[in-house]
Amino acid sequence: MGISSALAMVFMGAKGNTAAQIKIGGEDGDIHQGFQSLLAEINRTDTQYLLRIANRLFGEKSYDFHTSFTDPCGKFYQAKLKQLDFLNDTETSRTQINTWIAEKTESENILLFYFNNILNSHTVS
């Protein structure tokens, strides 16, 4: 479920050939509205089971994210954007992400890998 919703959010922000390669069928709105309904159902508090799905966007603070991407991610996937200083303060960023995940998953043992080579290979404009 988590990987599917993450890929659907990537699809939301993709254009052209990338969007065509990710396309999973159906109308775009159907996919996103379907996830919105599914997340609402899974995260209901009046159930006999405990299953929570939490989504969040973590982005580099020096990057200007388009609201045409971030707003629908918040609406359909309950994934608000939190901008962090990955480039200059990776340890604080890592700690903030791990703390958020631990709070949302009720877990104490969260391991987040920092892909230094990915960040260093991309320039932020």
N, C-alpha and C positions, 0 to 999 in steps of 0.2 A: 504494500500500500504506500509506504513512504517513498520508495523509488518511483512508483507510478506517478504520484502527485508531483514529485520533483521534476520528472521528465515532462509532465504536462505544463508545469510552470516555465520550463525551458522552451517548450513549444510555443507558449504564449508570447515569449519575447523574440522568437525566431522569425526571420523573414526569408523570402526567396528560396534558394536551393536548400538551405538548412531546414526551413520549415517543411519543404516538400519531402525531405528525407526522414523527418521525424513523424510526419502525418500518420495518425493511427486510425483514420477512418471517421466518418460522420462529420457533422458540422462542428466548427471550432467551439461555438457557444454550447453545444450539447455536451461536449467533453468537459468543459469547465463548470457548467451548471450541474452536471452529473457529480463531479467531485464535491461541489458545494453541498449538494443534498446528502451525499454519502458521509462527509465529514460531520455535518450537523447530526445525522443519525448516530454515528459512532460515538460522538462526544456527548450524547444525552446523559443527563445525570440521574434520570429515573429508571435505570436499568438494573438488572440483577448481576451484571458483569462489570468488570473494570477494564476498560480499554480506552485509551486516550491517544489521539493523534495530534501532534503539534508540529506546525510548520513555521519557519521564520526565514527571512532573507537576511544574510549578513553580507554587507558590501563594504568595499574600501571607501573611506570617508571623503577622499579627494575626487571620487568619481561622481558625475552628475547622472543619476538614474532617472529615466523618463517615467513620469507619472502614468503614462499609457501602459506601462508594464507593472509598476509597483501597486497602483490602485486596484487593478483586477486581481493581482496576487493576494491582496488583503481581502478583497470581496469573496473570491471563489475558494481560496485555500487557507484563509485565516493566517496569512503569512505577511506580517508587517516587516518593513525594512528597518534594520538597525545598522547604521553606518559606524564602522570601527576603523582604527588606524592600523591596518595590517602592515603597511610599509614601514612605519617608524616605531610601532609599539606592539609587536606581535605577541608578547607574553600577556599583556593586559587583554588584548583581543581574544586570545585563546582562553583565558580565564573567564571572561564574560560569556563566551559561547558555551563553555562547559558548564558554567553555573546555570545558564538558562536551560540547557538540556537536562541537567540534573533536577531542576525544579519541575519541569514539565513531565518528566518521565518517572519521577519519584525514585531516582536512582542515585547511588553514591559513586559508582564506578564507571565513569565516562572517560573514554579515551578519544581525543580528537587529534588527528594527524594534521600537521601543518606542512603543506606542500610548498616549500620555499622555492623550488625551481619553477613552479607555475607562476607564482607572484613575480619573481624576478625576470621571467621571460616576457611579461606583458608590461607595456608602458601605459601609464594613466595620463589621459589628456584633460 
